[in-house]
Amino acid sequence: MAEVSWKEIVLLTGVVIVCYWNGTSCGFVFDDVSAILDNKDLHPSTPLKNLFRNDFWGTPMTEERSHKSYRPLTVLTFRLNYLFSELNSAFYHLLNLVLHAVVCIIYLKVCQLFLDKRSSLIASLLFAVHPIHTEAVTGVVGRAELLSSIFFLAAFLSYTKSKGPNNSIVWTPIVVTVILVAVATLCKEQGITVIGICFVYEIFVAQGFTLHVLGEIVIHLVRGKGNLPSWVLQTLIKLIFLMLSTLLLVIIRVQVIQSQLPVFTRFDNPAAVSPSPARQLTFNYLLPLNGWLLLNPSELCCDWTMGTIPLVESFLDIRNLATVIFYFLLGLLILYSLRYPGESSRAVIMALSFMVLPFIPASNLFFPVGFVVAERVLYVPSMGFCLLVAHGWTKIAGARNLKKLSWIGLTILLVAHTSKTIYRNWDWESEYTLFMSGLKVNENNAKLWNNVGHALENEHNYGKALKYFIQATRVQPDDIGAHMNVGRTYKNLNKTKEAEAAYMLAKSLMPQVIPGKKYAARVAPNHLNVYINLANLIRGNESRLEEADQLYRQAISMRPDFKQAYINRGELLLKMDRPLEAKDAYIRALELDRTNADLWYNLAIVYIELKDPSEALNHFNQALEISSKHKLALFNSGLLMQESGEARLRPEAKKRFLSYVEMEPKDANGYFNLGMLAMDGEQNAEAESWMKKSIQVQPGFRSALFNLALLYSQTGRELEALPVLADLLRHHPDHIKGLILKGDILMNQRKDIKGAKRCFERILEIDPSNIQGKHNLCVVYFEERDLARAEACLAETLALAPEEEYIHRHLSIVRSKIAARGSGGPLEHSAAIAPPNSAGEETSIENLKGRDSERSKASEAAEDYAEFPSNSKQSAQSQNSLNKRTKKKSNKEIKEIEKKRAAALKRLEEIERILNVE
């Protein structure tokens, strides 16, 4: 075997870069979304052990909805990508390009075992540029094929070194082979098939057996004549070791998948659920179809499920002819390679083994898979195809009169494949371009119509998306998912009646429950979302809450491990003011998924409803342990700490608010609550800074403006509060507390009686029954020496609040002044009188309302895709529950109010002293 030269390495690497460089500008599309964007196993916060417990898509292997695709080492490389570049797709595509180049170089070394140096390079070039590989290289999830192929080829190369002098066994390469096979299998399941290729290599290449020799050995064993030659025994020992190793790997793999095959539906693979002979005829027809894609990759499609390939239901179907021709040609090649000894036969038999054996797991012949055709699974089989083509080209080029023509044909083929690959890469630029390219190849696949609709939906182009979803229902009228998509889009277009009709139609297509048979085994789990979506739609009508709850319970009865149904039902039960039942629903969901930070968060909200703040804080903390960047958990746990009034919790609350504003720098509420926290700690300068920052981010922020003015008032800077109050009242002219505070400052600091009077009169225009505003206006009348009007005003105020003692006293004082004036006695009057309790009690009330405003804003920011309830949606629902809770004042706030009441009483005494001056 010749060594691979650096020139060959540079050539192959350069060709790969030319073919796939434009692919690095593509995004995450199709299966990349589930494997990369939605897969929590990529996040550093997820324990590494989860990679070995979950499938390729991040679903626990123990769950029935798992695809059972166990590829932890591939997911580990995604995690490394995430560690260095997070979700920058260019680096994911770049690593795939590098891995493909590595595969091409190792493949060249393998080819050199069976072909001459020139033919090996040609085979490698054909493999490097073949357009069928775009799905494996440009599609990020195709990395499973790339990684598995590296260890697949390395295992084979290692095994080729297991034959020592005189047919002795060299055990080290064999052990290394088994280890590499195990690693390849942990990258993708088909890695184990290299053992079969090692079998073929050992028998027909290393030992040079032909069909005739094999026949003699079998007859010898059957008749039991004498002992077998030692070299035959050595070969049997090696093969038995490989067989036992394979069996062990298979047993481990079966244990990993819990001895269960994944659940697929007729939409994924229609032939798999078809009766005989349609099932067998269709599966056998798929073999020549895959061979044709290798031979003529002109029409490639990202998805071949559903109605892409109509079932072969009759022996008279013309497509059966393609199946017969395929098996005939395959049989001829096998017969040639086994019957005639020589280098050519060995090259052919190894090419066939690389083509056939790695494809067996995806062939549907032994067990059903979740697809009809998948271009990326042809990555390894194409190695055998390219080897066979290169060997055939060598034979043709060897003929003198065909040499020039063969080189012209090879050049055209390489240029054409390179051009097609570059062009095909652009299809993977976005989901829209990818699925539209699929529709150009096949318009009978409802999934493609649905996916184009999803791509448009993600761009909020709901009108155009609806047309594609409706077309999907026409192509496949019994496609439950398509009708669900129609319903969701109608909902986004605010066409509630049409949305409900579409959901009801989808619901009617669901198969009926068969007693004793698991429902999930006959329907895609995501189709059960029709109950969730319909319930989410009708629960907007307060009169239909019980009906929505019935739908959630129906979904749960069909699938007791349906986590999302418990989550949504928990939200509904909170809305129905049934927190204990909501708690049970969330606890059940947590039993199914204890690593879901949103579940812990929502359960914390339930404990707030149950008036158990300490338990709520514990659950917020649990959510943050799972996801340290859970924004709503950070914010609301900080708020809960702040409202507890415990000084020891303030540093942690501040830390959480700071983390929140770092993630949400444009949310003024974070800065506002930092300001409130600083006010609680009497850090006035810091509080002022945060309030100003909040107002800078959100001009006109009502609570921040009022509390900044209040801060100035409480720290002896009343005149600085006036421009802030002017700004507040410009944005919110009906802000009563702002008017009260402004009137107080104008009256007591600016001595502007008229200005104060306008403030109090404006309050009464807004709320004629406002006791404080009306009483303060009475004081203004007294300042104006209009005792009759002051008396009438106080009498009206007393009628509104007969229980207020200070109004009784003030009315008595004014009447005594009027009586004294009538008797001719002297009457002195103070220069200015401060209205009682003008700002004191309002502080705590406004602070609480400010916090309500914060929660309301956070809730608005968290609103997300209502149809498929996401984490944000759950959090938003929970936020609404938290709003209700803040109506109850903390002990600290009550103490502050009492303290301010005492201050207010002192001011009342001062007023009475002034009023009593004779």
N, C-alpha and C positions, 0 to 999 in steps of 0.2 A: 504493500500500500504506500503510495507516494505521499509526501508531506504537503500540506497546503502552504503555498508560498504567500509572501506578503503582498505580491502583485494581485494574486487572486482575491485575497482578503479586501484589498483596496477597491478592486473592480466590483465585487459583490456588494460591498458597503455603499459605494457610489451609486450603483444601480438602484439599490433599495431607497437611498435618499432621494434620487430623482423621482422614483415612483410614488413615494409616500410623504414627501415633505409638505405638500399642500394639505395633507390630512391633519397636520398639527394645528391648523387654524379652525378645525371643526369643534363643535361643542359636544356636550353629553346628550346623546339621543337614544331613543328606543329603550333597550334593556339597560343602558348606562344609568338611566334615571333611578331604577330600582337598586342596581348594584352599587352605585356611587352616591348619588345625591340623597337617596332615602335610607341608606344603610348606616345605622348607628355604629356598626362594628369598625368603621373607619376612624371614628373620633377617639382622640387620646384618652378621653374620660371613660371609655368602655374598657373593661378588663380584657387583657389579651386572651384569657381562657375562653371568653365568649366566641372567639374566632373558631375554636375547636368544638363548640357546642351548637353553633348555628350553621345554616346552609349558606350558599353563595350570596343569597339576597338578604341575609341578616335575620332570617326566621329560625327560631329554635327547631332543631331536627326532630324534637319530640312532638311538635305540633303537626296535626293532620294536613294543614294547608301548606306545609313545607314541600318544596320541589325535590327534596332529598339530594340536591346537587351539593356534595360535600367537597369544597375546594379551599380549605383554610389558608394554604400557602399563597394562593392567588389573591385572596382578600388581604393577606398580610402585605403584599406589594402595593395594593391600593392604599392601605393604611400608611405605608411609608411615603407614598405620593402625597397623601393628605398632610402628613407631618411637615413636609418641606414646602408644599405649594398649595395646601388646602384644596380648594375646588377650582384651581386654574387648569382647565382642560388641556391646554397646550402641553403641559408636562406629562400628563397621562398618555397622550398620543405620542409624544417624543419617546417615552420609555418603550411603548409598543413597537415603534420603528426600530429602536436599538435591538430589542429582543428578536424581531424578525430577521435582522441582519445576522445576529448570532446563530439563529436556526439555519440560515442559508449557508453559513460557513461550516457548521458541523455537518450539514447535509452533504456538502461537497466532499467532506472526508469519508462519509458513508458510501457515496457513489463511487469513490475511487477503489472500493473493495471489489466492485463488479464491472466497472468500465475503465477504459483508458483515461488518461489525464484530460484530453480534449473533450471527450464525450461527457465526462463528469462535470466539467465546467459548464457545458451546454445545459445539462440537466439542472444544475444549480441556478443558472440564469433564467431558465424557463420557470423554475419554481419561484424565484425572486420576483418576477414580473407578472405572474399569473393573476388575472383580475378576480378569480374566485376568492382570493385571499383578502380582498378589501374589507369584508365583514370581520375577519379575524384580526386584521392589523389596524384598520381605521376605527372600527368599533371597539371601544375601550374594554368591554367585557370579553372580547376575543383574546384577551391576554391569557385566559385559561388555556387556550390552544397553544399559544406561543410558549408559555412556561412549561407546559406538559411536554411539548415537542422537544425542548432542549434536553430534559432529563430522559425522555423516551429514546432519543438518538444516542445520548451518552451511555445509557444502559446497554443499548445494542452494541455500541463500540467496545464497551467493557467486556461484554460476553464474547466477542470475537477473539479475545486474548486468553480465553480459558482453555485452549488446546495446547498442551505442551508436547515435548518430543515423544515420539512413539505412542501418540494418542493418549498420553497421560493427562490427568486433570489438574489444572491450575486453579485452586479454589478461591484465591483472593479476588480475581476478576468476577467470579460467579457471585460471591458475597456482595461485592460492590454493585453488581447488576441488580440483585434483589433490593438493595437499599435504594438505588436510583429509581427502580420501578415503583417502590413505595412512595418516594418523593413525587414522581410524575403523577401518580394516582391522587395524591393530595393536591395537585394543581388542577387536574381534571380526570374524570373517571376512566377515560379511554386509555390512559397511560398504562394500565395493566395489560393491554393487548400486545405490548412489546414482547411479552413472554412467548406468545404464539409465534412471533417472528423469529425469536431465538430458536424455537423448536425447528422451524423450517430451515434456518441457517445451519443448525447443527446436523440435520439429517441430509440435506441436499447440497450443502456447500462444504461445510467442514469435513463431513464423512464421504461426500460425493456419491450418495446413494442415488440409484435410478429406480424407476418403477419395477424393473426386472429384479434388481437386487433386493428391494423391499419385499417383493413376493417370495423370494427364496428364504429370507429370514423368517417371515411369517410361517411358511410351510415347515421350516425347521423347528420353530417353537411349538407348532401345533402337534407335529409328529413326535416331538421329544427325542430326537436323534442326537445323542452326544451333547457335548458342552459347546456353548457359543464361544466364538473367539473373544479374547480379552478386550480388543478394541470395541467390540459390540457391547460388551458388558460395561465398559467405561462410559460409552455413549448413553446406555440405559440409566446408569447411576446419575449422570448429569441431568437427563431429562426428568427422572423421578424427583430429583431435588428441586428442579424448576416447577414441577407440577405441584409438589407439596407446598412450596413457597406461594404459588399462585392461589392454592386452596386456602392457605392461611390468610392472605390478603383479602380474598373474597369473603371469608367468614367475618373478618374485622369490619369490612364494608357493610355487610348485612346487619351486624350489630349496631353500627353507627346509624343506619336508617331505621332502626327499631323493627327490623324484619317486615317493613311495609313499603310497598311501591307508592310513588307519588300519585295523587289524585288528578286526573285529567278529564276533560269533557269532550264531547263530540265536536265542539267548536275548535278545540286545539288540534285534534287528530281524528277526523270523521271516520276513517277506515278502521280505527281501533275499536269502535263500538258497532261496526257493521257486521251483519251475519255472513256466513260462508255462502258462496265462494267470493263475494265482493271483497271481503277483508284480505284473503290470500292473493287474489288477482291484483288488487291495488298495491299491496305492499311489494309484490314482485315487480310490478310495473315501475315502482319508484327507483329500483336499481338502475335500469337503463336511463331513467331521467337524470339521476345524479351523474351517471357516466357522460351523458350528453352535455351537462353543465361544465364538466371538465374539458370536454372536447371543443365545445362552442359556447364560451361564456359571454355571449352577446346580449342576452336578456337576463339580467340579474335582478333579484327582488329581495327585500329585507324580510318579507314575511310570506310564507307559503301555506298558511293554515286555512281553515274554513273551506270556502269553495274554490280555492285556487286551482286544485287538481280534482276534477270530477271523479267520482268512484268508478272503478272498472267493475261493473256489475254482471257482465255476461262474458262467456267464453268467445262470443262472436264479436266482441269489441275489437276494433282494428288495432288498438294499442297493445293488445296481447302479442302482436307480431313483433313489436319492439322488444318485448320481454324474451321471446323465443330467440331472436337474433342475438341478444345480449348473452344469454346462457350458451348459445352455440359458439360464439367467438371466445367466451371465457373458457369453455371446455377445450377448444382447440389449443389455446395458449397453455393451459395446464397440461394437456396431453403432450405437447411439444416439449415443455420444460422437464417433464418427468421421464419421458421415454428416451430422449436423446441426450447423452452426456456431453459436457463441454461448457466453455465459458458463456456462450450465448444462452444456453438453457438455464444456467445458474442466474444470469442477469434477469431473465424473464420470470423465473420462479420467485426471486426476491422482490421484483417489481410488483408481481401479483400479490405477494404476501403483504407488502406495504399498502397496497390498494384495498385489499379485501378485509384483512383482519382488524385494522383499527376502525373500519366502518361498521362492523358487526353490532356494537352497542347501539348505534343510531339507525339500524336497518329496520326496526320494528318486527323482525322475523322471530325473535325469541321473547321479547317483551315490548309493550307499547311505550312510546316516548311522547313527549309533549309537543311534537311538531311533525309536520309532514316532510318537509325538506328544510334543511338549514345549511346555508352555504359555508358557515364557519366550521362545521364538522368535517368538511372535505379538505381541511388544511393538511392533515397527515396523509390521508389517502392520495392527495395530489402528489406527494413525494413519489409514490410508486408509479403514478401516471407519468410524471416528468421523467423518471428513470426509464420507463418503457419507451417513451417518445424519443429520448436521446439515444437509446440503444437502436431503435428502428432507424433513426436518422443516420447513425453511423453505418448501418448496413446499406442504406441508399447511397450515401456519400461515397461508399467504397466502390460503387460501380462507376467506371470511367466516364460513361456518357451521361451520367446523372449528377456528377459531382458539383458542377457549376449551378445547376438548377436547384440542388439541395441547399446550397449556401444562400441562394437568393430567397428560397422559401423560408429558411430559418431566420434570415434577417427580417423579412416581412412579418413573420410570426412574432418575433421579439419586439419589433417596433409597434405592431398593432396591439399586442398585449400591454405594453408600457403605456401607450396612449389611452387605452381603455381603462387601465388602472387609475391613471391620473384623473381622467374624466369621472370615473366612478367615485373617487374620493370626494368630489364636490357634492355628490348626493348626500353624503353624511354630514354636511355643514350644519344642518338644523333638522328638527323633526319634520317640518313642513316640506323641505326639499327631499328628504328621505322617503317619506310616504307618498309624495306626489310622483317620485320616480317609480315607486312600486305600482301605482295605479296605471302608469304608462304600459307596464308589462301585463298587468292583470286587473281587470275591473270587476271580477267576480268574488273578490275577497272583501267581505263586509268589515273586517278588522282594519284594512287599509283606509276605507272611507271613514271609519270611526277615528282612526289615529290622525288623519288630516284634520278632522273636526276638532280633536283635542288640541292640535297645534294652533289652530285659529282661535280656539277658546282661550288658550293661554295668552294670546295677544288681545283678548277682550273683543274679538271680532265675532260676537255671538250670532249675528244675523247670517253671516256666511258659514259659520260653523254648523248652524242648524240645517242648512241645505245638505251638507255632507252626512250629518247624522241621519237625516230622513232618507237619504239615498242608501245608507247602510241597512236601514230597516226594509227597504225595497229589495235589496240584493239578498238579504237573509231575514225574512219576516219573523222567524222564531228566535232571533238574536236578542236575548234579554238585555244584554249590555247596551245595545244600540238604542232600544226604547228608553232605557234609563238615561242615556246621554241626551236624547230628545227632551225628556222631562226636565233634566237639569238646565238645559239651555233655555227652555221656555221660562223656567223660574228666573234665570238671570235676565231675561227680557221682560220680567214682571207680568208674565201671562200665567197666572196661577191656575186657572181652570184648565188650560191646555196642558200644563205641567202635571197636574193631578191625573188627567186622563191618560197621559203617556205612562206614568208610573203604574196606574191601575192595569194598563195593558201589559206592561212588563211583569207585574205581579201575577196576572192570569196565566202567563207562560211558564211559571215555575212549576216543576213536577210535584205531584201530590206525594205527601209523606206515606211511605209504605211501612206498616208496623214491623218492627224488628230489624229494619234496615237503616243504616246511617244515612241521614239526608245528605251530608257533605260528600258522600261517595258518588252522588249522581248529579251534582251541580257545582259549578265553580263557587267557592266561598264568597267571592266579591259580588256574585249575583244576589246574595242575601242582603246586600246594601239597598236593594229596592225597598225593603221594609224601613230601613233607617231613613232613606231619602224621603219617602212618602210621609213618615212620621214627622220629620223635620219640617216638611212643607205645611202640614195641617196644624202643627202645634202653634203656628202664628195666630191661629184663631182660638181665642180663649175658651170658646164653647166646645172645642174638639180636643182638649187636652187628654181626656180619658181615652179617646179613640187613638191618639198618638201613642199613649202608654200601652194600649193593647197591641199595637204593631211591634213595639220594642219587645214585648213579652213573647210575641209570636216568633220573632227572629231568634230569641234566646231559647225557646222551646225546640226549635229546629236545630240549633247548634249551641249547646250549653257553654262552649268555650269561645263564643262570639264576643270578644272583648269590647269592640266598638259599640255593640248594643247596650252593654252595661254602662258604658261611659255616657252615652246619650240619654239613657233612661235616668241616670243619676242627675243630669242637668235638668231634665224635665221634672223630676220629683222635687228638686229644689224650687223650681218655678211654681209647683203646685203646693208649696209650703209643707212638704213631707220630708224633712231633713233626715229622720231616722231611716226611712226606706232608701233615701239617696245614699246615706252612709253604707248601708248593706250592699247596694249596687256597686259602689266604688271599691269596697273591700273585696267583692267577688272579682272585679276586674283586676285588682292588685294581685290576687292569687294567681291570675293567668299571666301577669306581666309586672313583676316587682321592679323592673328597671325603667319604667315609664315615669318620667319626672312629672308630667302633666297630671297623672293619676294622683300622685302624692299631693300635688298642688290643689287639685279639686277637692280632695278629701280634707285638706286644711280649711278650705272655704266652708265645707259642711260643718266642721267643728266651730267655726266662727258663728254660723247660724245656730248652733247648739249652745252658744255662749260658753265655750271652753277655749279661751285664747291660748293657754299654755300648750294644750294638745295641738291646736292649730299651728303654733310656732314650731313645734316638734316636726310636724308634717311638712311645713315650709322648708325646714332645715334638711329633711330627708330628700326633698325635691332638689335642693341645691347640692347635696352630696352626689346625686346622680348627674345633674347638669348644673355646673357652677355658673353657667351663663343664662340660666332661666330667668329672663328679665322680670316677668311678673312675680315670680317667687322672691326675687331680690327686692323688688319694690314693696310688695305688700308685707313681707316679713319685716322689712325696715320700718314700715308704717306701724305694724303691730308692736314692735319694740318701742317705738316713739310714744305710742298711745298708752303703753303700760305705765309710763311715768317713772320707770326705774332708771336712775342715773347710770347704773352699771352697764345698762344695755345700749346707752347712747353711742359709745365708740363703734360697736358692731353695726348699729343702725346706720351710722354715718358711712362706714365702710361699704355697706350694701347700696346706699343711695349713690355713693361715688362710682361704684361699679355700674350702676344703672345708667347714670348720665354719661359714662364713658361709652356705653353701648348705644345709648339714645341721646346723643348730644343736642338734638333738635326738639327734645321734649321738655318744655318749660316746667312741667310738673316735678321732675326730678330735682331741679334747682330750687323750686319753691319749698319742697319738703326738707331739703338741706337747710334752707333758711329757717323754717319752723323749728327744726331740731336745734339749730344754734340759738334761737330765741328761748327755747325751753332751758337751754344751758346757760342763759344770760350772757351769751357771747354776741353782743350787739353788733360789733363791727363786722364780724363774719356773717351774721344774719343779714345785715344790710347788703353786703356784697352778693350773697346768693339771691336775694330778692331782686336786686338790680339785674343780675344775670338772667333770671327768669323772665323779667319784663323785656329785656333785650331780645331774648329768643322769641317771646310771644308778646308783642306790644298789645296793651289793653287787657293783659291777664288780670281779671277782676280780683282774685284772692291775693295775688302777689302785690298789686297796687294798694289794696286796703291795708294789708298787714305791714307793708313798708311804711305807710302813713302812720299806722298805729304805733310802730316801733319808734318813729320820730317823736310822736306825741308822748310816749311813755318815758322817753329819755331826755325830756326837756328841750326838744328841738321842734316845737309845735309849728313854727313858721316855715320850716323846711317841709313839713307835711302838706302845706297848702297846695303847692304845685303838683304834688303827687295825687292829692285828692281831686284837683282840677282835671288831671289826666284820667283818673278813674271815672269821674262823672261825665267826661266827654264821651267815653266809650260806653258807660253804663249810667245813663242819666237817672235811672230809677233805683239806684243803689241806696237804700234807706240808711244803712249803717254809715256809709260814706258821708251822707248828708248830715247825719247826727254829729259825726266827728268834726266835720267842717264847721257846722254851726257852733259847736262847743269852742273850737279854736278862735273863730271870728269873734265870738262874744267875750271870751275871757282873755285872749291874747291881743287881738287886733282892736278890741273895743268897737267892733263894727256891728252895732245892733241891727241895722237894716239888713246887712248881709246874712246875719244869723237868722233873722226873721224870714227871709226868702227861703232859706234852707228848710226851716221847720214847716213853712207853709207848703213847700213842694212835697214834703213827706206826707202831709195830710191829703194832698191831691192824689198821691199814689195809694195811700192807705188811710182813709178817714178814721179808722179805729185804732191807729197806732198810739198807744198810751204815752210812750216816751216822747214822741214828737209833739203830741198835743200838750203835754205838761211843760215841755221846754218852751213852746210858743206862749203858754200862760206866763212863764217867767219873763219872756221878752215884753209882754204887755205890762208887767209890773215895772220893768226897767224903763219903759216909756211913760210910767206914771199914769197909765190908763187903768186905774184900779177897778172900775166897773167892768171893763172888758176882761180884766184878769180874773175877777170873781166869776163872771159868767163862764169863762173858759175852764176854770178849775172845777166848777159845778158839773160841766159837761164831762170833764175828764173823770170826776168821781163817779158819775153814773156809769161810765164804761168800766171802771175798776174800783168798785166800792170797798174791796178788801185792802187797798193800799193805804196804809196809815199815814204816810208822808203827804199824800194828797189832802187827807182830812186836816192835817196840821197846817198846811200851807193855805188852804181855803179859810181856816179859822183865823190865821194871821192876817190875810188880806181883808177879811170882814172886820177884824178889829181895827185895822188901819182906816177903813172906810168910816167906821163908827167914830174913831178919834177925829177924823177930818170933819165929820158932821158936828162934833161938839166943840170945834174950834181949837183943839189941842194942837201942839206943834207936831210936824211930821218931817223926819229926815229920811234921806234916801241914799242908798249906797251908789257908788259910781258904776259898779258892774257886779252882776250875780252869775255864778257858774251854774248851768243846768245840772240837776242831780243825775248821777250815774250815766253821764253822757257817753262814756266809752268803756267803762269798766267791765260790765257784764258782757258787752258786745265782743270783747276780745276772744273769749273762749268760744262763743257761738260762731264767730266768723272763722276762727281757726278750724273748727270742725267742718264748717261748710267749705272752707278752702280745701280741706282734705277730701271732702266728697267730690269737689270739682276735679281734683287730681285723679281720683279713682274713675270718675266718669270718663275723663280723657283717656286714661290708660285703657279703659274698656273699649272706647271708640277706636283707638289705635290697634287694638288686638283683633278687631273684627276681621274675619277672613272668609275663606270659601265655605259657604254655608251648606253646600250640598253634600260634600264628603267631609264630615266634621273633622277638622284638623286640630292640632294642639292649641293654636291661637283661639279658635272658636270656643274650645272648652274653657280656656282661661277667661275669655270675655264673659261667658255666662257666669263664671265664678266671680268675676269682678262685680257684676251686678248684685250678687249676694253680699259682697263685702260692703257695698255702698250702704245697704240697710243697717248694717251693724254699727256704723259710726254714730248713729243717733244716740247711743248710750255713752255718756261721758265717763272718762276714767276718774279714779280717785284723785289723781293729781289735779285734773282739771276742776273737779268739784272744790278742792281746797283752794285753788287759785280764784275760783268764782267767789267763794266765801271771803277770801282775803280782800277781793275787790269790792264786795258788798260792804265790808267794814269801812273801806276807804270812802265808799259812796255815802255811807251814813254820816261819816265825819263831815263830808261836804254838805250834807243836808242840814246838819247842826249849824254849820257856818251860815248857810242861807237863812235859817230860822233866826240866828243871832242878828243878821243884818236886817231881816224883816221886822224884828222886834225893837230896832233902834228907835228911840223916841227923841 
